[in-house]
Amino acid sequence: MCQKVHEKQKAKPPPLGYRSIRSFQLRKLGSAL
């Protein structure tokens, strides 16, 4: 599951933007848990 998520992130990086960065950080924390 983790590998798939990483692949998705690599293939589709988050667009530049405060909201996007914030959501990306939250996603990173969620995957880390």
N, C-alpha and C positions, 0 to 999 in steps of 0.2 A: 504493500500500500504506500509506504513512504517513498519507495523508488518512483512509483507512478506520479506522485505529487511533485517530486523533484523534477521529473522529466517535464511535467506540465509547466512548472515555473520557468524552467530553462527555455522551453519552446515559446512560452508567452510571458515575457517579463511584464511587470506592472507598469502602467503608464505614469509619467511624471505628474505629480500632483499631491498636495498635502493629504487629501482624503485617501488617495490610492496608496500612498506610503503608509498611512496609518492602518488601513485595512490589511496591507501586506504584512506589516509588523505583527498585527493580531493573528494573522494566519500562521506566521512563523512560530509564534508562541504556542498556538494550538497544536501545530505539528510536533513541536518540541515536547509537549506534555505526553 
